[in-house]
Amino acid sequence: YGPTVKAESVKKLVDSVVNFQVRTREIINEMRVLATRNSEEIREAVEDGKKRMARLASEGELLLN
């Protein structure tokens, strides 16, 4: 590359690539945390719904007797 490419330009390019990789890893890790939290919230909501439906069914049986 000789004298046509300045060291400053190469340093900026390398810094940009490294910063991109670091930020990408941060985003991926954040997405993993959020996905896990989301699945836990969904599981809790489903379990709560099942309990409430069972309670309603039980109360309905009491009304029929």
Secondary structure, 3 states (H helix, E strand, C coil): CHHHCCHHHHHHHHHHHHHHHHHHHHHHHHHHHHHHHHHHHHHHHHHHHHHHHHHHHHHHHHHHC
